[in-house]
Amino acid sequence: MELRSDIEPDLKTAENRYPEILKLILDYTSHTDLAGDKNLITYQHLETALHQITQKDISRFSMEWWEEEGAEVLAFRIALPDPVKVNDLTSEELEEIIFRIESPVIINKNWEDQTFEEQFSLYLDDYYRKFLKLNGNPYG
């Protein structure tokens, strides 16, 4: 089932932001590997740059998170616009969102052969959980 555009994640915006965000994260990682960031000055520059791109509070993202899922997933999570509050969420839409959280689509292609959406479809569960929470559903 396709969801309304105000419910679907804005993957086009995420895809446009993604390369710059990934580069910033990788540059930060390289810098800290070589020179450290004892006073967190480089991190503050990174946080400011990411906020300027996304208008998000970047402090909610852990830059160590990339070690768990990879810099690519972190960049995607930062690049993806936050969900919005909607009125009149139908039971069918709610069922579809819960289905997407519980049954992500697994793509069996090489990473390079996948579309942006296919590459990151497994990581949309956070988006949908935030959407549900924002829209008053306890499942979120």
C-alpha positions as a Markdown table, in Angstrom:
| # | Residue | x | y | z |
|---|---|---|---|---|
| 1 | Met | 0.0 | 0.0 | 0.0 |
| 2 | Glu | 1.3 | 3.4 | -0.8 |
| 3 | Leu | 0.9 | 6.1 | 1.9 |
| 4 | Arg | 0.0 | 9.7 | 1.5 |
| 5 | Ser | 3.0 | 12.0 | 0.6 |
| 6 | Asp | 2.8 | 13.7 | 3.9 |
| 7 | Ile | 3.3 | 10.3 | 5.7 |
| 8 | Glu | 6.0 | 8.8 | 3.4 |
| 9 | Pro | 9.6 | 9.6 | 4.2 |
| 10 | Asp | 11.0 | 12.4 | 2.0 |
| 11 | Leu | 13.7 | 10.2 | 0.4 |
| 12 | Lys | 14.3 | 12.7 | -2.4 |
| 13 | Thr | 15.4 | 15.4 | 0.1 |
| 14 | Ala | 17.5 | 12.8 | 1.9 |
| 15 | Glu | 19.1 | 11.7 | -1.3 |
| 16 | Asn | 20.0 | 15.3 | -2.2 |
| 17 | Arg | 21.5 | 16.0 | 1.2 |
| 18 | Tyr | 23.2 | 12.6 | 1.7 |
| 19 | Pro | 26.5 | 13.1 | -0.3 |
| 20 | Glu | 27.4 | 16.3 | 1.5 |
| 21 | Ile | 26.5 | 14.9 | 4.9 |
| 22 | Leu | 28.4 | 11.7 | 4.3 |
| 23 | Lys | 31.5 | 13.7 | 3.3 |
| 24 | Leu | 31.3 | 15.8 | 6.4 |
| 25 | Ile | 31.1 | 12.8 | 8.6 |
| 26 | Leu | 33.9 | 11.0 | 6.9 |
| 27 | Asp | 36.1 | 14.1 | 7.0 |
| 28 | Tyr | 35.4 | 14.5 | 10.7 |
| 29 | Thr | 36.3 | 10.9 | 11.3 |
| 30 | Ser | 39.5 | 11.2 | 9.4 |
| 31 | His | 40.4 | 14.4 | 11.2 |
| 32 | Thr | 39.8 | 12.9 | 14.6 |
| 33 | Asp | 41.7 | 9.7 | 13.7 |
| 34 | Leu | 44.7 | 11.9 | 12.8 |
| 35 | Ala | 44.6 | 14.8 | 15.2 |
| 36 | Gly | 41.9 | 14.0 | 17.8 |
| 37 | Asp | 39.3 | 16.5 | 18.9 |
| 38 | Lys | 40.0 | 16.9 | 22.6 |
| 39 | Asn | 38.2 | 20.2 | 22.9 |
| 40 | Leu | 35.4 | 19.1 | 20.6 |
| 41 | Ile | 36.0 | 22.1 | 18.4 |
| 42 | Thr | 35.9 | 20.1 | 15.2 |
| 43 | Tyr | 32.8 | 18.3 | 16.4 |
| 44 | Gln | 31.1 | 21.7 | 17.0 |
| 45 | His | 31.9 | 22.7 | 13.4 |
| 46 | Leu | 30.5 | 19.4 | 12.2 |
| 47 | Glu | 27.3 | 19.8 | 14.2 |
| 48 | Thr | 26.9 | 23.4 | 12.9 |
| 49 | Ala | 27.4 | 22.4 | 9.3 |
| 50 | Leu | 24.9 | 19.5 | 9.6 |
| 51 | His | 22.4 | 21.7 | 11.3 |
| 52 | Gln | 22.7 | 24.2 | 8.5 |
| 53 | Ile | 21.9 | 21.5 | 5.9 |
| 54 | Thr | 19.1 | 19.8 | 7.8 |
| 55 | Gln | 17.8 | 22.3 | 10.4 |
| 56 | Lys | 17.8 | 19.3 | 12.9 |
| 57 | Asp | 19.2 | 19.2 | 16.4 |
| 58 | Ile | 22.3 | 17.2 | 15.6 |
| 59 | Ser | 23.1 | 16.5 | 19.3 |
| 60 | Arg | 20.5 | 13.7 | 19.2 |
| 61 | Phe | 22.8 | 11.7 | 16.9 |
| 62 | Ser | 25.9 | 10.0 | 18.2 |
| 63 | Met | 28.9 | 10.4 | 15.9 |
| 64 | Glu | 30.1 | 7.1 | 17.4 |
| 65 | Trp | 27.0 | 5.6 | 16.0 |
| 66 | Trp | 28.7 | 5.1 | 12.7 |
| 67 | Glu | 30.9 | 2.5 | 14.3 |
| 68 | Glu | 27.8 | 0.3 | 14.8 |
| 69 | Glu | 25.9 | 0.8 | 11.5 |
| 70 | Gly | 28.4 | 2.6 | 9.3 |
| 71 | Ala | 28.9 | 6.2 | 8.3 |
| 72 | Glu | 26.5 | 5.7 | 5.4 |
| 73 | Val | 23.6 | 4.8 | 7.7 |
| 74 | Leu | 24.3 | 7.7 | 10.0 |
| 75 | Ala | 24.5 | 10.1 | 7.1 |
| 76 | Phe | 21.1 | 8.7 | 5.8 |
| 77 | Arg | 19.5 | 9.1 | 9.3 |
| 78 | Ile | 20.7 | 12.7 | 9.5 |
| 79 | Ala | 19.8 | 13.5 | 5.9 |
| 80 | Leu | 16.2 | 12.2 | 6.1 |
| 81 | Pro | 13.7 | 14.9 | 7.1 |
| 82 | Asp | 11.8 | 14.3 | 10.3 |
| 83 | Pro | 8.2 | 13.1 | 10.1 |
| 84 | Val | 5.4 | 15.6 | 10.4 |
| 85 | Lys | 2.2 | 15.6 | 12.3 |
| 86 | Val | -0.9 | 14.7 | 10.2 |
| 87 | Asn | -4.6 | 14.7 | 10.8 |
| 88 | Asp | -6.9 | 11.9 | 10.1 |
| 89 | Leu | -4.5 | 8.9 | 10.1 |
| 90 | Thr | -6.6 | 6.0 | 8.9 |
| 91 | Ser | -6.5 | 2.5 | 10.3 |
| 92 | Glu | -5.2 | 1.2 | 7.0 |
| 93 | Glu | -2.3 | 3.7 | 7.0 |
| 94 | Leu | -1.5 | 2.7 | 10.6 |
| 95 | Glu | -1.5 | -0.9 | 9.6 |
| 96 | Glu | 0.8 | -0.2 | 6.7 |
| 97 | Ile | 3.2 | 1.7 | 8.9 |
| 98 | Ile | 3.3 | -1.0 | 11.5 |
| 99 | Phe | 3.8 | -3.6 | 8.7 |
| 100 | Arg | 6.8 | -1.6 | 7.3 |
| 101 | Ile | 8.3 | -1.4 | 10.8 |
| 102 | Glu | 7.9 | -5.1 | 11.4 |
| 103 | Ser | 8.6 | -6.4 | 7.9 |
| 104 | Pro | 11.3 | -4.3 | 6.2 |
| 105 | Val | 12.0 | -5.2 | 2.6 |
| 106 | Ile | 15.3 | -6.9 | 2.1 |
| 107 | Ile | 16.9 | -6.2 | -1.2 |
| 108 | Asn | 19.1 | -9.0 | -2.7 |
| 109 | Lys | 21.3 | -6.9 | -5.0 |
| 110 | Asn | 24.8 | -5.5 | -4.7 |
| 111 | Trp | 24.9 | -2.2 | -2.8 |
| 112 | Glu | 26.1 | -0.4 | -6.0 |
| 113 | Asp | 23.2 | -1.8 | -8.0 |
| 114 | Gln | 20.5 | -0.6 | -5.6 |
| 115 | Thr | 18.6 | 2.7 | -5.8 |
| 116 | Phe | 19.0 | 5.1 | -2.9 |
| 117 | Glu | 15.7 | 4.0 | -1.5 |
| 118 | Glu | 16.7 | 0.3 | -1.7 |
| 119 | Gln | 20.0 | 0.9 | 0.0 |
| 120 | Phe | 18.3 | 2.5 | 3.0 |
| 121 | Ser | 14.9 | 0.8 | 3.2 |
| 122 | Leu | 16.0 | -1.3 | 6.2 |
| 123 | Tyr | 16.7 | 1.9 | 8.1 |
| 124 | Leu | 13.3 | 3.6 | 7.9 |
| 125 | Asp | 12.0 | 1.9 | 11.1 |
| 126 | Asp | 13.2 | 4.9 | 13.2 |
| 127 | Tyr | 11.4 | 7.3 | 10.9 |
| 128 | Tyr | 8.1 | 5.4 | 11.2 |
| 129 | Arg | 8.4 | 5.0 | 14.9 |
| 130 | Lys | 9.0 | 8.8 | 15.3 |
| 131 | Phe | 6.0 | 9.4 | 13.0 |
| 132 | Leu | 3.7 | 7.2 | 15.1 |
| 133 | Lys | 4.9 | 8.8 | 18.4 |
| 134 | Leu | 4.5 | 12.3 | 16.9 |
| 135 | Asn | 1.0 | 11.4 | 15.8 |
| 136 | Gly | -0.1 | 10.0 | 19.2 |
| 137 | Asn | 0.2 | 6.3 | 18.5 |
| 138 | Pro | 1.8 | 4.3 | 21.4 |
| 139 | Tyr | 3.4 | 1.9 | 19.0 |
| 140 | Gly | 5.9 | 4.6 | 18.1 |
